[in-house]
Amino acid sequence: MGDLGEVVRSVPQNFGGGQNPGVASGAAAGGPSNQNVTGGSGLNLRGLGPDASLTLLNGRRMAYGGFSQAVDISAIPVEAVDRLEIVPDGASAVYGSDAVGGVANVILKPDFDGVTVGARYGGATSGGLTTRDSFVVAGTTWSSGGLIATWKRSSNDPIWSDQRDFTASMLQPSTLWQDNDLQSGLVSLYQGLGDLVDVHLDALHSARSMLTSQAYSTTYYPYAGKTHSSLVAPSVEVHLPADWTLTVGGTLGQDKTEYVQRSMLSATGQVLSSSNGAYTNRSRSYDVGVEGPLLSLPGGEARLAAGAGYRYNSYLERGYTFGEEDGRFAYAELNLPLVGAGQGIAGVRRLELTGALRTEDGDYGRVTTPKLGLIYAPSEDLTFKASWGKSFKAPTLVQRFSGQTGIYYLASTFGGSYPADATTLWLSGGNPDLKPERARTRSATLAFHPQALSGLEAELTWFDIDYTDRILQPITSYDVFGNATYADFVTLAPSAAAQAAYLAGVSDYYDLVGQAYDPSQVVAVIDGRYVNASRQQIHGLDLSGSYRFDLGAGRLTLRGSASRLDSNQSLTASQAPYALAGTLFNPAKLNARLGTVWNQGGFMASLFGNYRSGVTDTTLETDGGSFTTIDAALRYETDAGSGLLDDMSFELAGQNLLNRAPPSYLPVSLTYAPYDSTNYSAVGRFLSVALTKHW
């Protein structure tokens, strides 16, 4: 896969809404958390939003994106990555409030010697998305340390709606996949100072530009954005007596997005208006922690990890608003191995208790979140794990302080049967009166790893998350007038005075009608600003497994994973719960990936199938079809040596080999893509070739 964004999008537990360059017009669900205004790729575990899934680089926090509070994981050069660890389980008691959905930790290669250069070229066979990647990785190690540095350039052309038969009826010009150009560089250094001290430094900088376009009846709106993101994360490890370790570290990060959006006349290309702005998120943190053994128990050493720290975050929206927050935190994790294999207790090969406690003191007062865990293995073939925890998540700075936006739409944009000249006023933006989210998380896992088949591993996990005061934007569909769920957020027949009061608080105004604002034509005000939903419930099952075995002269690996998700929410206390998962622009209920990898010498071949269940259009009460694709790759690596063709790799890869089109639905307007771009891709068959050389 070309970048970490492609990797996380292949994970069944990850939802494609949010920071995903394939999110097209019409994906309104979740507001900014379901939009991509930077061209990056972010983690969105369980569909809880990118601000509820924590992304770490070598265990250190990265700067949030300025607009969506997401971390662009694709900015990390995949060529420098050793592995990606994803834990789709609530981890707020360990990492903080923004880890409700889970944690992804990008681990960089610890040791790299030499120089590797590479290039990748690909494109969609149906047109568009011509992709060009090039990179350099250089590193060296010495007796007491090592260094790795990377530079990467990646660019792709857009996919226009007229390049696909299933979107040819959309108004032009509209993009289905963003035009994108990324340059990123990374340096990772470690140095031992004697036997007791290790110094680490990770630094990352990326610059990305992107372009999208959305067309309406007589106008279109090109949006051009540039994002610069940086991170510096130093740390020092001190090895203390009795196998204890003291770690002191910090991070300094910034993410800034600047944009220009124009309104242009479709017939002539004349610029009718132009607006620009910028979103900047700055963060810094400092922490100190210790880890080591406390005492010996029958099952092994009881270990403690504890620490404390400080975090600061600021948000600036050019010309509109500024917000900042800071807080102090302390945490402790305890592992108690009560029973071990050496004790020979029948039916209890392993028994461990784990506990974590985190206290945060910030703008919302002092909050303590606990987590308890159990690990029980009756035999060497089975392991059972269970966890329970509570989470607290303060509103992000974007949710509290983003500027108020008013958009003047034709009423037909939102369905209904109003006259052709009827209009609406849509409101969006921050809400300083938001309350924190609270959640209870539970999970149970059964792991099967039979000793008689040493290459076989399988896991089944049940999870349950119960939210109260979930922060979201309430309008998740453009069919506003046909959906009774939104009634509390729609003011019908608003008076001119009421409209004036709304507009007085607006800092950014967009006219998508193409004429002067006329209060007499406004039939409704739609309030899409952030609110606290009464309740949201998420539960489901994860299944994963692999089997590795020798076959002839090679080795075959069978690998699969699947996730079944159910979720519902109530926007107000008096509202009955309604389904989220399995509906348009929310996570599909079932996602799966199954395949095989063959290795023999320097040759590798892989074949994977991907399945995503259909989603329901709740307005028309129609069920969409499922989406099944097949991916394959062939790679050959030559032996190490000094020759020109030595130490090289050649790869041919294809995604969606059968060129499947996404299942369609009927949008309320030809402005919007007639498929759910948060769950399904418009790319079709994509073929690529890659070449690397190492010295």
C-alpha positions as CSV (number, residue, x, y, z in Angstrom):
1,M,0.0,0.0,0.0
2,G,1.2,3.4,-0.9
3,D,0.7,5.2,2.4
4,L,-0.6,4.8,5.9
5,G,-3.9,6.2,4.8
6,E,-4.5,3.2,2.6
7,V,-3.5,0.9,5.4
8,V,-6.0,2.3,7.9
9,R,-8.8,2.4,5.3
10,S,-8.3,-1.4,4.9
11,V,-8.8,-2.0,8.6
12,P,-12.4,-3.3,9.1
13,Q,-12.8,-1.4,12.4
14,N,-12.0,1.9,10.7
15,F,-14.7,4.1,9.1
16,G,-13.9,5.9,5.9
17,G,-15.8,9.1,6.9
18,G,-13.7,12.1,7.8
19,Q,-10.1,12.6,6.7
20,N,-10.3,10.5,3.6
21,P,-9.5,12.0,0.2
22,G,-12.3,9.9,-1.4
23,V,-15.1,11.6,0.6
24,A,-17.2,13.3,-2.1
25,S,-19.9,16.0,-2.0
26,G,-23.0,15.0,-0.1
27,A,-21.3,13.2,2.8
28,A,-22.9,15.5,5.4
29,A,-23.1,13.0,8.2
30,G,-21.2,14.1,11.2
31,G,-20.4,17.6,10.0
32,P,-16.6,18.4,9.7
33,S,-15.8,15.0,11.3
34,N,-17.1,13.5,8.1
35,Q,-15.6,16.0,5.7
36,N,-12.1,16.3,4.3
37,V,-10.9,19.8,3.8
38,T,-7.1,19.0,3.9
39,G,-6.7,16.0,1.7
40,G,-5.2,13.9,4.5
41,S,-6.2,10.6,5.9
42,G,-7.2,10.1,9.5
43,L,-8.1,7.3,11.9
44,N,-11.8,6.9,12.6
45,L,-12.3,3.8,14.7
46,R,-15.9,2.5,15.1
47,G,-17.1,5.7,13.3
48,L,-16.7,7.6,16.6
49,G,-15.0,10.5,14.8
50,P,-11.3,11.3,14.2
51,D,-11.1,13.3,17.4
52,A,-11.9,10.2,19.4
53,S,-9.1,8.0,17.9
54,L,-5.7,8.9,19.1
55,T,-2.7,8.7,16.7
56,L,0.8,8.4,18.2
57,L,4.3,8.5,16.6
58,N,6.7,6.3,18.5
59,G,4.3,6.7,21.5
60,R,4.2,10.5,21.3
61,R,1.2,12.7,20.4
62,M,0.9,14.5,17.1
63,A,-0.7,17.9,16.5
64,Y,-4.4,17.9,15.7
65,G,-5.5,19.1,12.3
66,G,-6.6,22.8,12.4
67,F,-10.1,22.1,11.0
68,S,-11.3,18.7,12.0
69,Q,-9.1,17.9,15.0
70,A,-7.9,14.8,13.1
71,V,-4.3,13.7,12.7
72,D,-3.1,13.1,9.1
73,I,-1.5,9.7,9.4
74,S,-0.7,9.6,5.7
75,A,1.8,12.4,6.3
76,I,4.2,9.9,8.0
77,P,6.3,8.3,5.3
78,V,5.3,4.6,5.2
79,E,8.8,3.7,4.1
80,A,10.2,4.7,7.6
81,V,7.5,2.7,9.4
82,D,8.4,-0.6,11.1
83,R,4.8,-1.4,12.1
84,L,1.4,0.1,12.9
85,E,-0.2,-1.0,16.2
86,I,-4.0,-0.4,16.3
87,V,-5.9,-1.1,19.5
88,P,-9.6,-0.5,18.8
89,D,-10.5,-0.4,22.5
90,G,-11.2,2.5,24.9
91,A,-7.9,3.7,26.3
92,S,-8.8,7.0,28.0
93,A,-7.6,5.8,31.4
94,V,-4.1,5.4,29.9
95,Y,-3.8,8.0,27.1
96,G,-6.4,10.6,27.9
97,S,-9.9,11.7,26.8
98,D,-9.3,11.5,23.1
99,A,-8.7,7.8,23.1
100,V,-12.3,6.6,23.5
101,G,-12.3,4.8,20.1
102,G,-8.8,3.5,20.4
103,V,-5.2,4.2,19.7
104,A,-2.9,3.8,16.7
105,N,0.8,3.9,17.4
106,V,3.1,4.3,14.4
107,I,6.5,2.6,15.3
108,L,9.4,3.8,13.2
109,K,12.2,1.5,12.1
110,P,14.7,1.4,15.0
111,D,17.8,0.4,12.9
112,F,18.4,1.2,9.3
113,D,21.7,1.2,7.4
114,G,22.2,2.4,3.9
115,V,20.1,4.3,1.4
116,T,16.9,3.2,-0.3
117,V,15.2,5.1,-3.2
118,G,11.9,4.2,-4.7
119,A,9.1,5.3,-7.0
120,R,5.5,4.2,-7.6
121,Y,3.2,5.0,-10.5
122,G,-0.4,4.1,-10.9
123,G,-3.8,5.1,-12.0
124,A,-7.5,4.2,-12.2
125,T,-8.3,2.3,-15.4
126,S,-11.6,4.2,-15.7
127,G,-9.7,7.5,-15.7
128,G,-8.3,9.9,-13.1
129,L,-6.3,9.4,-9.9
130,T,-2.9,9.1,-11.8
131,T,-0.6,8.8,-8.8
132,R,3.1,9.5,-8.6
133,D,5.2,8.7,-5.6
134,S,8.9,8.9,-4.9
135,F,11.0,8.6,-1.8
136,V,14.4,8.4,-0.2
137,V,15.2,6.7,3.0
138,A,18.7,7.0,4.5
139,G,20.0,5.7,7.8
140,T,23.0,4.6,9.7
141,T,23.7,2.9,13.1
142,W,26.8,3.0,15.3
143,S,27.7,1.3,18.6
144,S,25.6,3.6,20.8
145,G,22.8,4.9,18.5
146,G,21.3,5.3,15.1
147,L,19.6,7.7,12.7
148,I,17.0,7.3,10.0
149,A,15.8,10.1,7.7
150,T,13.2,10.0,5.0
151,W,11.8,12.3,2.3
152,K,8.7,11.6,0.2
153,R,6.8,13.3,-2.6
154,S,3.3,12.0,-3.5
155,S,0.8,13.5,-5.9
156,N,-2.4,12.4,-7.6
157,D,-4.8,13.8,-10.1
158,P,-8.4,14.2,-9.2
159,I,-11.3,12.0,-10.3
160,W,-14.0,14.1,-11.9
161,S,-17.6,13.1,-11.8
162,D,-17.9,12.9,-15.6
163,Q,-15.2,10.2,-15.6
164,R,-17.6,7.7,-14.1
165,D,-20.8,6.5,-15.6
166,F,-22.6,6.3,-12.3
167,T,-21.9,10.0,-11.6
168,A,-22.2,11.4,-15.1
169,S,-25.5,13.0,-14.2
170,M,-24.0,15.2,-11.5
171,L,-23.6,18.9,-12.1
172,Q,-20.2,19.8,-13.5
173,P,-17.4,20.3,-12.6
174,S,-17.4,18.2,-9.4
175,T,-14.7,16.0,-7.9
176,L,-15.1,12.5,-6.6
177,W,-11.5,12.3,-5.4
178,Q,-9.3,15.3,-4.5
179,D,-6.3,16.6,-6.4
180,N,-3.5,16.2,-4.0
181,D,0.2,16.9,-3.6
182,L,2.2,16.0,-0.5
183,Q,5.8,16.4,0.5
184,S,6.9,15.1,3.9
185,G,10.2,14.6,5.7
186,L,11.0,12.7,8.9
187,V,14.1,12.3,11.1
188,S,14.4,9.8,14.0
189,L,17.5,9.7,16.2
190,Y,18.5,7.8,19.2
191,Q,21.8,8.0,21.1
192,G,23.0,6.2,24.2
193,L,25.0,8.2,26.7
194,G,26.8,5.5,28.6
195,D,24.9,2.5,29.9
196,L,22.3,4.5,31.8
197,V,20.9,7.2,29.5
198,D,19.2,7.1,26.1
199,V,18.2,10.2,24.1
200,H,15.5,10.0,21.4
201,L,14.3,12.6,19.0
202,D,11.6,12.3,16.3
203,A,10.8,15.2,14.0
204,L,8.3,15.4,11.2
205,H,7.2,18.1,8.7
206,S,4.7,17.8,5.9
207,A,3.3,20.2,3.3
208,R,0.1,19.3,1.4
209,S,-2.0,21.1,-1.2
210,M,-5.3,19.9,-2.4
211,L,-8.1,21.0,-4.8
212,T,-11.8,20.0,-4.9
213,S,-14.8,21.4,-6.7
214,Q,-18.6,21.2,-6.1
215,A,-21.1,22.4,-8.7
216,Y,-24.6,23.8,-8.2
217,S,-27.2,24.7,-10.8
218,T,-25.5,27.8,-12.2
219,T,-22.3,28.1,-10.2
220,Y,-19.5,25.9,-9.0
221,Y,-17.2,26.3,-6.0
222,P,-13.5,25.3,-6.3
223,Y,-11.8,24.9,-3.0
224,A,-8.0,25.0,-2.7
225,G,-6.2,24.3,0.5
226,K,-2.6,24.1,1.8
227,T,-1.7,22.4,5.0
228,H,1.6,22.5,6.9
229,S,2.1,20.2,9.8
230,S,5.1,19.7,12.0
231,L,6.1,17.8,15.1
232,V,9.2,17.7,17.3
233,A,9.3,15.1,20.1
234,P,12.4,14.7,22.2
235,S,12.7,12.3,25.1
236,V,15.3,11.0,27.6
237,E,15.3,7.5,29.2
238,V,17.2,6.9,32.3
239,H,17.8,3.3,33.4
240,L,17.6,3.2,37.2
241,P,18.5,0.4,39.6
242,A,16.2,-2.6,40.1
243,D,15.1,-2.6,36.4
244,W,13.2,0.7,36.7
245,T,13.2,3.3,33.9
246,L,12.6,7.0,34.1
247,T,11.3,8.8,30.9
248,V,11.1,12.5,30.5
249,G,9.7,13.8,27.2
250,G,7.8,16.5,25.4
251,T,6.2,17.4,22.1
252,L,5.8,20.5,20.1
253,G,3.4,20.5,17.2
254,Q,1.5,22.7,14.8
255,D,-1.0,22.1,12.0
256,K,-2.1,25.1,9.8
257,T,-4.5,24.9,6.9
258,E,-5.0,27.9,4.6
259,Y,-7.7,27.9,2.0
260,V,-9.3,29.9,-0.8
261,Q,-12.8,29.2,-2.1
262,R,-14.3,30.9,-5.1
263,S,-17.8,31.1,-6.5
264,M,-17.7,30.8,-10.3
265,L,-20.3,31.0,-13.0
266,S,-20.6,27.6,-14.7
267,A,-21.3,29.0,-18.1
268,T,-18.4,31.4,-18.4
269,G,-16.0,30.7,-15.5
270,Q,-16.4,34.2,-14.2
271,V,-15.4,34.6,-10.6
272,L,-18.5,35.9,-8.6
273,S,-16.9,36.0,-5.2
274,S,-13.9,34.7,-3.3
275,S,-13.2,33.9,0.4
276,N,-10.1,32.8,2.2
277,G,-9.2,31.7,5.7
278,A,-6.9,29.7,7.9
279,Y,-7.2,27.2,10.7
280,T,-4.2,26.8,13.0
281,N,-3.8,24.3,15.9
282,R,-0.8,24.5,18.1
283,S,0.0,22.0,20.8
284,R,2.8,21.3,23.3
285,S,3.1,18.8,26.1
286,Y,5.6,17.7,28.7
287,D,5.5,14.5,30.7
288,V,7.6,12.4,33.1
289,G,7.0,8.7,33.9
290,V,8.5,5.7,35.6
291,E,8.1,2.0,34.9
292,G,9.4,-1.0,36.7
293,P,8.7,-4.0,39.0
294,L,7.1,-3.6,42.4
295,L,7.3,-7.1,43.8
296,S,7.3,-10.7,42.9
297,L,4.0,-12.6,42.7
298,P,3.4,-16.3,42.0
299,G,2.7,-15.5,38.4
300,G,5.6,-13.2,37.9
301,E,6.6,-9.6,38.6
302,A,4.0,-7.0,39.5
303,R,4.8,-3.9,37.5
304,L,3.8,-0.3,37.8
305,A,3.9,2.5,35.3
306,A,3.1,6.0,36.6
307,G,3.6,9.5,35.4
308,A,2.3,13.1,35.2
309,G,2.4,15.8,32.6
310,Y,1.0,19.0,31.2
311,R,-0.7,19.7,27.8
312,Y,-1.5,23.0,26.1
313,N,-3.6,23.4,22.9
314,S,-4.6,26.5,21.0
315,Y,-6.9,27.1,18.0
316,L,-7.0,30.1,15.8
317,E,-9.5,30.7,13.0
318,R,-8.2,33.6,11.0
319,G,-10.3,36.7,11.6
320,Y,-13.0,35.0,13.6
321,T,-12.0,33.3,16.8
322,F,-9.3,32.1,19.1
323,G,-9.5,29.5,21.8
324,E,-7.0,27.7,24.1
325,E,-7.0,25.1,26.8
326,D,-4.5,23.6,29.1
327,G,-4.5,20.9,31.6
328,R,-2.4,18.7,33.9
329,F,-2.7,15.0,34.2
330,A,-1.4,12.1,36.2
331,Y,-1.8,8.4,35.6
332,A,-0.9,5.0,37.0
333,E,-1.1,1.5,35.5
334,L,-0.7,-1.7,37.5
335,N,-0.2,-5.3,36.3
336,L,-0.6,-8.1,38.8
337,P,0.2,-11.6,37.5
338,L,-1.5,-13.8,40.2
339,V,-1.0,-17.2,38.5
340,G,1.6,-18.4,36.1
341,A,2.2,-21.5,34.0
342,G,5.0,-22.6,36.4
343,Q,2.6,-23.2,39.3
344,G,0.9,-26.1,37.6
345,I,-2.6,-25.2,38.7
346,A,-5.2,-27.2,36.8
347,G,-7.5,-25.0,34.7
348,V,-5.5,-21.9,35.5
349,R,-2.4,-21.5,33.4
350,R,-2.4,-17.7,33.6
351,L,-4.4,-15.2,35.7
352,E,-3.6,-11.4,35.6
353,L,-5.4,-8.4,36.8
354,T,-4.7,-5.0,35.3
355,G,-5.8,-1.5,36.4
356,A,-5.3,2.0,35.2
357,L,-6.3,5.3,36.6
358,R,-6.0,8.8,35.0
359,T,-6.8,12.2,36.5
360,E,-7.0,15.3,34.4
361,D,-7.4,18.8,35.7
362,G,-8.3,21.4,33.1
363,D,-11.0,23.8,31.9
364,Y,-13.8,21.4,32.9
365,G,-12.5,20.7,36.4
366,R,-10.9,17.6,37.7
367,V,-12.0,14.3,36.2
368,T,-10.8,10.7,37.0
369,T,-11.2,7.8,34.6
370,P,-10.6,4.2,35.6
371,K,-10.0,1.0,33.7
372,L,-10.0,-2.5,34.9
373,G,-8.8,-5.6,33.1
374,L,-8.6,-9.4,33.5
375,I,-6.5,-11.9,31.6
376,Y,-7.3,-15.6,32.2
377,A,-5.8,-18.6,30.3
378,P,-7.2,-22.0,31.3
379,S,-4.7,-23.7,29.0
380,E,-1.9,-22.9,26.6
381,D,-4.4,-23.0,23.8
382,L,-7.0,-20.4,25.1
383,T,-6.8,-16.9,26.6
384,F,-9.7,-14.8,27.8
385,K,-9.5,-11.0,28.3
386,A,-12.0,-8.6,29.6
387,S,-12.0,-4.9,30.3
388,W,-14.2,-2.2,31.8
389,G,-13.6,1.5,31.8
390,K,-15.0,5.0,31.9
391,S,-14.1,7.8,29.6
392,F,-14.4,11.6,29.7
393,K,-13.9,13.7,26.6
394,A,-13.9,17.5,26.7
395,P,-15.2,19.4,23.6
396,T,-12.4,20.1,21.2
397,L,-11.5,23.7,20.5
398,V,-13.1,23.5,17.0
399,Q,-16.3,22.3,18.6
400,R,-16.3,25.2,21.1
401,F,-14.7,28.1,19.2
402,S,-15.0,27.6,15.4
403,G,-16.6,30.6,13.7
404,Q,-20.3,30.8,12.9
405,T,-21.1,30.1,9.3
406,G,-24.4,30.9,7.4
407,I,-25.1,29.4,4.0
408,Y,-27.9,30.6,1.8
409,Y,-29.4,27.5,0.0
410,L,-32.3,26.8,-2.3
411,A,-34.9,24.9,-0.2
412,S,-34.9,22.2,-2.8
413,T,-31.4,21.3,-1.6
414,F,-33.0,19.7,1.4
415,G,-36.0,18.0,-0.2
416,G,-39.6,18.9,0.5
417,S,-42.1,20.4,-1.9
418,Y,-41.4,24.1,-1.6
419,P,-41.7,26.5,-4.6
420,A,-38.6,26.7,-6.9
421,D,-37.5,30.1,-5.6
422,A,-37.9,29.2,-1.9
423,T,-34.7,29.4,0.2
424,T,-33.2,28.3,3.5
425,L,-30.5,29.5,5.9
426,W,-28.1,26.8,7.2
427,L,-26.1,27.6,10.3
428,S,-23.0,25.8,11.4
429,G,-20.2,26.4,13.8
430,G,-18.9,26.1,17.4
431,N,-20.9,26.1,20.6
432,P,-19.2,27.5,23.7
433,D,-21.8,26.0,26.0
434,L,-21.1,22.4,25.1
435,K,-20.8,19.9,28.0
436,P,-18.1,17.1,28.1
437,E,-18.9,13.7,26.7
438,R,-18.9,10.7,29.0
439,A,-18.7,7.1,28.1
440,R,-18.6,3.6,29.6
441,T,-16.6,1.0,27.7
442,R,-16.6,-2.7,28.0
443,S,-15.0,-5.5,26.0
444,A,-14.3,-9.2,26.2
445,T,-11.9,-11.2,24.0
446,L,-11.4,-14.9,23.4
447,A,-8.1,-15.8,21.8
448,F,-7.4,-19.3,20.3
449,H,-3.7,-20.2,19.7
450,P,-3.4,-24.0,19.7
451,Q,0.0,-25.4,20.4
452,A,-0.7,-28.3,18.1
453,L,-1.0,-25.8,15.2
454,S,1.7,-23.3,16.0
455,G,0.9,-21.1,13.0
456,L,-2.8,-20.6,13.9
457,E,-4.1,-17.6,15.8
458,A,-7.7,-16.4,16.1
459,E,-9.5,-13.8,18.2
460,L,-13.1,-12.9,18.8
461,T,-13.9,-9.6,20.6
462,W,-17.2,-8.2,21.9
463,F,-17.3,-4.5,22.6
464,D,-19.8,-2.0,24.0
465,I,-19.6,1.8,24.3
466,D,-22.4,3.8,26.0
467,Y,-22.1,7.5,25.4
468,T,-24.0,10.4,27.1
469,D,-23.8,14.0,26.0
470,R,-22.1,12.9,22.7
471,I,-20.9,16.0,20.8
472,L,-22.0,16.2,17.2
473,Q,-23.6,18.2,14.5
474,P,-27.2,17.1,14.5
475,I,-28.0,17.3,10.7
476,T,-26.5,14.2,9.0
477,S,-28.4,14.2,5.8
478,Y,-29.4,16.7,3.1
479,D,-33.0,15.4,3.3
480,V,-33.8,17.7,6.2
481,F,-37.5,18.3,5.4
482,G,-38.3,14.6,5.0
483,N,-36.7,13.4,8.2
484,A,-38.6,13.9,11.5
485,T,-35.4,13.3,13.4
486,Y,-34.3,16.9,12.6
487,A,-37.5,18.6,13.6
488,D,-36.0,20.1,16.8
489,F,-33.3,21.8,14.7
490,V,-35.4,23.3,12.0
491,T,-37.3,26.6,12.4
492,L,-40.1,26.8,9.8
493,A,-41.4,30.1,8.5
494,P,-38.9,32.2,10.5
495,S,-39.7,35.9,11.0
496,A,-37.4,38.5,9.4
497,A,-36.4,39.6,12.9
498,A,-35.4,36.0,13.8
499,Q,-33.4,35.7,10.6
500,A,-31.6,39.0,11.4
501,A,-30.7,37.7,14.8
502,Y,-29.2,34.6,13.4
503,L,-27.2,36.5,10.7
504,A,-25.9,38.9,13.3
505,G,-23.8,36.1,14.8
506,V,-22.5,34.8,11.5
507,S,-18.8,35.5,10.8
508,D,-18.7,33.8,7.4
509,Y,-21.6,33.9,4.9
510,Y,-21.9,31.9,1.6
511,D,-24.5,32.6,-1.1
512,L,-25.3,29.3,-2.9
513,V,-28.5,30.7,-4.5
514,G,-26.8,33.3,-6.7
515,Q,-29.0,36.2,-5.6
516,A,-29.3,38.7,-2.8
517,Y,-30.6,37.4,0.5
518,D,-34.4,37.9,0.7
519,P,-36.0,37.2,4.1
520,S,-39.4,36.8,2.5
521,Q,-38.2,33.8,0.5
522,V,-36.7,31.9,3.5
523,V,-38.9,29.1,4.5
524,A,-36.7,27.6,7.2
525,V,-33.6,28.1,9.3
526,I,-31.6,24.8,9.7
527,D,-29.4,24.8,12.8
528,G,-26.5,22.4,12.3
529,R,-24.3,23.8,15.0
530,Y,-22.6,21.5,17.5
531,V,-24.9,20.1,20.3
532,N,-24.7,17.5,23.0
533,A,-26.7,14.5,21.9
534,S,-28.6,12.8,24.7
535,R,-27.2,9.3,24.1
536,Q,-25.3,7.1,21.7
537,Q,-24.7,3.4,22.0
538,I,-22.2,1.4,20.0
539,H,-21.6,-2.4,20.2
540,G,-20.5,-5.2,18.1
541,L,-18.0,-8.1,17.4
542,D,-14.5,-8.2,15.9
543,L,-13.1,-11.5,14.5
544,S,-9.6,-11.9,13.3
545,G,-7.3,-14.8,12.5
546,S,-4.3,-16.0,10.6
547,Y,-2.7,-19.4,9.8
548,R,1.0,-19.6,8.6
549,F,2.4,-22.9,7.4
550,D,5.1,-24.2,5.1
551,L,3.9,-25.4,1.7
552,G,6.5,-26.9,-0.6
553,A,9.5,-24.6,-0.9
554,G,7.5,-21.6,0.3
555,R,5.3,-20.3,3.1
556,L,1.6,-19.6,2.9
557,T,-0.2,-17.3,5.2
558,L,-4.0,-17.2,5.4
559,R,-5.3,-14.0,7.1
560,G,-8.7,-12.5,7.7
561,S,-10.6,-10.0,9.9
562,A,-14.1,-8.9,10.2
563,S,-16.1,-6.4,12.2
564,R,-19.8,-6.3,13.0
565,L,-21.1,-3.0,14.3
566,D,-24.5,-1.8,15.6
567,S,-25.1,1.8,16.9
568,N,-28.0,4.1,17.6
569,Q,-28.5,7.5,19.1
570,S,-31.1,9.9,20.5
571,L,-30.5,13.6,19.9
572,T,-32.8,14.7,22.7
573,A,-33.9,13.1,25.9
574,S,-37.5,12.8,24.5
575,Q,-36.5,11.2,21.2
576,A,-36.6,7.5,20.6
577,P,-33.3,5.9,19.6
578,Y,-32.7,5.6,15.8
579,A,-30.1,3.6,14.0
580,L,-26.7,4.9,12.9
581,A,-24.7,1.9,11.7
582,G,-26.0,0.6,8.4
583,T,-27.5,3.9,7.3
584,L,-26.2,6.4,4.7
585,F,-22.9,8.1,5.7
586,N,-22.5,6.1,8.8
587,P,-20.4,2.9,9.2
588,A,-21.7,-0.2,7.4
589,K,-22.8,-3.0,9.8
590,L,-20.4,-5.6,8.4
591,N,-16.8,-5.1,7.1
592,A,-14.4,-7.9,6.3
593,R,-11.1,-8.6,4.6
594,L,-9.9,-12.1,3.8
595,G,-6.9,-13.3,1.8
596,T,-3.6,-15.1,1.5
597,V,0.1,-14.3,1.1
598,W,2.6,-16.6,-0.5
599,N,6.4,-16.2,0.1
600,Q,9.2,-18.2,-1.5
601,G,12.7,-16.8,-1.6
602,G,12.4,-13.2,-2.9
603,F,9.0,-13.8,-4.4
604,M,5.7,-12.7,-2.8
605,A,2.2,-12.9,-4.1
606,S,-1.0,-11.8,-2.3
607,L,-4.7,-12.0,-3.0
608,F,-7.3,-10.4,-0.7
609,G,-11.1,-10.0,-0.9
610,N,-12.9,-7.0,0.8
611,Y,-16.5,-7.0,1.7
612,R,-18.7,-4.1,3.0
613,S,-22.4,-4.6,3.6
614,G,-25.0,-2.2,2.2
615,V,-26.5,0.8,3.9
616,T,-30.1,2.0,4.1
617,D,-31.5,5.3,2.9
618,T,-33.8,5.9,5.9
619,T,-35.8,8.6,4.0
620,L,-36.8,6.4,1.1
621,E,-36.5,3.2,3.1
622,T,-34.4,1.6,0.5
623,D,-31.5,-0.8,1.1
624,G,-28.3,-0.4,-0.9
625,G,-26.3,-3.3,-2.2
626,S,-23.1,-4.6,-0.7
627,F,-19.6,-3.9,-2.1
628,T,-17.1,-6.6,-2.7
629,T,-13.6,-6.0,-4.2
630,I,-10.5,-8.1,-4.9
631,D,-6.9,-6.9,-4.4
632,A,-3.7,-8.6,-5.6
633,A,0.0,-7.9,-5.5
634,L,3.2,-9.5,-6.9
635,R,6.6,-8.5,-5.6
636,Y,10.1,-9.8,-6.4
637,E,13.2,-8.9,-4.4
638,T,16.7,-9.6,-5.6
639,D,19.5,-10.7,-3.4
640,A,21.8,-8.3,-1.7
641,G,24.9,-7.4,-3.5
642,S,26.9,-4.6,-5.2
643,G,25.5,-5.1,-8.7
644,L,23.1,-2.7,-10.4
645,L,20.1,-5.1,-10.1
646,D,21.1,-6.4,-6.7
647,D,19.0,-5.4,-3.6
648,M,16.1,-4.2,-5.7
649,S,12.4,-4.9,-5.5
650,F,9.8,-4.8,-8.2
651,E,6.0,-4.7,-7.4
652,L,2.8,-4.9,-9.4
653,A,-0.4,-4.2,-7.5
654,G,-4.1,-3.9,-8.2
655,Q,-7.1,-2.9,-6.2
656,N,-10.7,-3.6,-7.1
657,L,-9.5,-5.9,-10.0
658,L,-13.1,-6.5,-11.1
659,N,-13.7,-2.8,-11.4
660,R,-16.8,-2.8,-9.2
661,A,-18.8,0.4,-9.0
662,P,-20.2,1.5,-5.6
663,P,-23.8,0.8,-4.8
664,S,-26.0,3.8,-5.6
665,Y,-28.7,5.8,-3.8
666,L,-31.0,8.7,-4.9
667,P,-29.6,12.0,-3.6
668,V,-31.8,15.0,-3.1
669,S,-29.9,17.0,-5.7
670,L,-27.6,16.5,-8.7
671,T,-25.0,18.4,-6.8
672,Y,-24.3,15.4,-4.6
673,A,-22.7,12.1,-5.5
674,P,-25.2,9.3,-5.8
675,Y,-23.3,6.9,-3.6
676,D,-22.1,6.8,0.0
677,S,-18.5,7.9,-0.4
678,T,-17.7,7.3,3.3
679,N,-18.2,3.6,2.9
680,Y,-17.6,2.9,-0.8
681,S,-15.0,4.1,-3.3
682,A,-15.5,5.6,-6.8
683,V,-11.9,4.7,-7.9
684,G,-12.7,1.4,-9.5
685,R,-9.8,-0.7,-10.8
686,F,-6.5,0.8,-9.7
687,L,-3.2,-0.6,-11.0
688,S,0.3,0.5,-9.9
689,V,3.9,-0.5,-10.4
690,A,6.7,0.2,-7.9
691,L,10.5,0.0,-8.0
692,T,13.0,0.3,-5.1
693,K,16.8,0.1,-4.9
694,H,18.9,-0.2,-1.7
695,W,22.6,0.5,-1.3
